[in-house]
Amino acid sequence: MAGHVTGDRRHEPGHDRRCGGGDGRLPELLGLQESLVGRDPLHGAIHFGPSIDGELVKGPLVGRVRAGHAQGIDLLIGSNRDEIRFFAQFDPDVLRMTQRDYDAWFPRQLAGRRAELVRAYEEQRPGESESDITPAMLTDQVMRVPATRLAEAQGRWARTYVYQFDWAPEGGLGAVHTAELPFVFGTLSFTGIPGGAEAFRADPAPIRHLARLMGRSWTSFARDGHPGWPRYRWGRATRSWDTPPTLAFAPRERERAAWAGFDFPALELGG
């Protein structure tokens, strides 16, 4: 998001305590993180997101944004094509995910439309197997479609831009979760991105060029609110970050539209 932070809060009373740096609780916080995520990153990762506390966040995010509670804040948002395949590094069964495995994740509210959703993906992905289609559905459910919903909601009140990161190293797991970060920040360090380091050693020039382009877009957006492609409201314009980058309008539209009418409600987390 683009915006401004005013004032210096470093010296406010309690700042160190709120940041976990002044009362020795950092080991405790890291231990809690490990207990939530370490054993099962795919399920544990859902604990890290906006929490509806009734004060700072008073309701589901997209609904609050749609109602105008973030007016005037430009938005740059996107997802990676193969987000869920990232977790195959911790659980190889992710690469063999079936619709039965997906039962634990698929929204109960859409049970009556499930066959329709599966068919939409099958028709847009001829020749792909069940273990290809199922992670793609989960990626859209937890990443891509909520991101586009947020872009739509904020598009009433500010400029919003959407991207999809599609670069995938040969021999890796795809354009996985976090794969865009070495490009955005220009580190070109591919820890946790299978095949990334090997691809960079084999042919660094196009990877360096993509990193330069992405860095320019992010800094341009931070500077003046424009990353260099049309707003999402104009035909669902979406920048595809790949070698080379392209601009698509309403990419994989039938898959996105298959989730119409589902509000992606807040999750109830036990414990």
N, C-alpha and C positions, 0 to 999 in steps of 0.2 A: 504494500500500500504506500501511497505517497502522502506525506503529511509533515507537520512540524511539531517538535517537542520544545516547549518553552520553559525557561528556567533551569536551574541546576539543583537536582534533588539529592545529590550525594551527601549533603550535610544536614539533611532533615533528621530530626530525632527518629530513631527506629529504622533508618534506611538499611544499615548493615544487617539488622536482625531480619528484615523482610527479605533481603537478598540471600540469607543463609550464610553470610560471611562473618558475623560478629558473635555468634553464640556457640560455635563449635558443633553445629548440627549437620555440617556437610556430610560426614561419614554416614550419619543416620539417613539423610536424604538419598545418598547414593545407594545405600542398602535397600531402601524402600523401592527405588527404581529397579534394582536388580530383582527384587522379589516379584515385581509386577511384570517385568519384561523378560528377564534373563532366561527363564525356563521355556517360555513360549512367546517369542517375539511377535508372531502374527496376531495372536489374541491380545497380548499385553500392550501392544502399541496403541490400542484404542483408549488407554487411560490418559494419553497425552493429547489434549484438545481443550477447547473452551468448556468450562464447567459452569452450569447454570446454578449460581449461588444466590440468586434473588436480589443481589446488590449490584455488582459490576456487570454481570451477564444475567439479564432478567427473564430471558426466554430463548427458545431455539434461534440460532444465529441468523439463518436466512430470513425467517419471519420478522425478526427485529430490524434487519437491514432493509427488507422490503417496505417496512412501515416508515422508513426514513430516519432511523436512529444513527446513521453514519453519513448523513448528507455532506456533500462536498469533498469526500475522500475518494480520490481516484484509486482504481484497483487494477493490478496486474496479477493474474492468477492462471494456474495451469496444472497439468498433471503429466505423468510419464506413461507411455503407451503400455508398458508391461509392469506396472507398479508391483503387483502381487508376487510376481516371479522372483523378486528380491529375496523373499523369505525362504526360497528353496535352498539358500545357503545354510539355513538352520534346520530345515525339515525338507529333505528331498521329495517327500510325498506331495509337496505342492505342485511338482511337475506332473504328477499323476492324478490331480484332483478331478473327481467325478461329480456329477450332480448330487449323488448321495452324500458325498463329503461336504458339499455346499449347503446341505440342509441346515447345518448349525448357523449359517450366516444369512441365508435367504430370508427376506422379510416375510413374516407370517401374514401380514396384511395383503401380500400379493400372491398368496398361494393359489388363488383361483385363476391368476393370469400367468402362472409360471411357464406353461407350455408355449404361450404366445411370446414371452420374452426369449425363451430358448430358440424358438423358430426365427425370430428376428436376427439373432446372432448367427445362426446356422446359414441363413440365406445371404448374409453379408460376408460370410467367411467360408465359401465353398471349399471343400477338401480338408478343412481343419477338423481335428479330432475333438472328442469331448474334453480331453485334458488340455486342449488349447482354448476352447470356448468358455469353459467354466472359470478359469482365472480371469479371463477378459471380462466376464460378467461381474465378478467380484471387484475387479479394478474399477469398473464403471460405477458400481454401487457405492464404494467407499471413497473414491477419489474423483474420477472425471465428472460424473453427473452432478454431484454436490458442488463442484467448482463452477460448472457452467450455470447452475442455479444461482449461486452467489453473484456471478457476473451479471446475470439477468436482473436480479433483485436490485443491485447497486446501480445498474445502468439507468435507472429512473432518476438517480440523484447525482451522478458523477460519470466520468469517463471510465469505462472498463475494457480491459484487453485480456484476451485468452490465448494461451499457447499450449502446444503439446510437444513434449520432448520425445523424439523418435529415433535418435541415434542409438544404434545397438552394435556393440563390438562383435565381430565374428567369433564364434565359439563361446560366447558368453550366455547369459540368461535372457538377454533382450534389453530394452530401454527400461531398466528397472528403477524402483524407488531410490531416490538420492542421486541417480546418474547425472543429473543436470548440474549438480553443485560444483564439480571441478571446472565446469565451463563458465558458470555464472561468476565465480570468484577468481577464475583464472589460475587456479592452483595446478590443474592437470595432474592431480594426484588421485589415483583411482582405487583407493582402499575400499573394499566392500562392493566393488563393481566388477564382477567376474569378466575377464577378457579385456578390460579397459586398458590396463598397463601394456599388455601385449599388442593391442591395436595401436597404441601411441608409439611404441618402439618401432613397429613395422612401417608406419606411414604417418609421421607426426604433422605434416603440413596441413592437411584438411582439418585435423582436430584443433590445431592452433588457430586456424582461421575461424572455425566455428566458435571457439572460445572468445575470440576478439569481437565477433559480431554479437554474441550474447551479452558480453560485458558492456558493450556500447549501448545495447538496448536497455539494460537494467539501469545504467547510469543516466541515460537520457530520460527514462521514466522518472527516476528520482529527482532529476533536475527540473524538468518542465512538464512532467505528466504525460509524455508521449513516447512509447517504445519504438515506433517506426512502422506500425501497421494499423489498419482500420480498427475502430471500436467493435466490440463483439455485437453490439446491437445492429450493425450493418451486415446482415446476412450471416450471422454467427461466424464472423471472420476469425480465423484461428491460425496463428503462426506455427508451422511445423518446424521444429529445430532438428535439422539433420544435415548431412553433407551431400548436396547443398540445402539450405533452408528453403521452404516454399510457403505460400499462403494458400490456405484452403477455406472454403466457405461451407459451413455446415458439414464437417467431416463425420463420417459414420453416423449419419443423421438418424437412420432407422433404429440403430441401437440406442442412441440417446433418447429418442422419442418413445421408445418402449417403456421407459420409466415414468412417463407422463402420469400425473395424478397422484404419485407417491411423494409424500412430503419429507421423507428422510427424517423421521422424528428423533429427538434426543435419545441416546442410549441410557438405559438404567443399569448402572454398574453396581454389582453386589460388593459387599465387604466395605 
